Amino acid sequence: MIMEFEYETTLRLWEVLWTHYPSEHLHLYVCVAILKRHRAKIMGEQMDIDTLLKFINELSGQIDLDLVLRDAEALCVYAGENGVASIPPGTPPSLSSQDASIYQQQDDEVL
């Protein structure tokens, strides 16, 4: 089995994503950063969806997390409010207001 990142790197990625800094949707910007880094090849070869998925799978073990996180943060900052407005409400990890009330009740019960 090929792993994308080493264990410590995976933990760091999860920690960064869980902070929700600079956005709760940083995971989407990480995906865009990876695609952006390889856009010349993707666009140059005019990949269809199957070829693109194969190409992305073959990136396993070749992604520099530091560069991707830096690019993702820059994309997020650059997109700003317009970027936030373009993400449909309820896109994970967002919770709908109904789901958020469940967590509120749990907090009250613990106290």
C-alpha positions, 0 to 999 in steps of 0.5 A: 500500500502506498501512503501519500504522506508519512504519519507525522506529515498526515498528523500535521495536515489534519491539525492545520485543517482542524484549526480552520485557519484561514478558512474552514474550507481550507481543504478545498483550497488545498485541492485547488493548490495541488491542481494549480501546481500541476495545471500545465500538464493537466491543461497541456494534455487536455486530460479527460476526467478518467485521465485526470483521476489517474494522474492525481492518484499517481501523485502519491508520495510526490506532494510537498505539503509545505508548498501546498499549504503555503499555496492554499493559504495564499489562494484563500487569502486572495479569494477573500470574501468572494471565495467564501461567497462562492462556496455553497452553504452547508459544504463540509465541514460547515454544519447547518444550523439544525446540526449545530443545535445538536452540539449545543445540547451536548455542551449543555448536558456536560455542564 
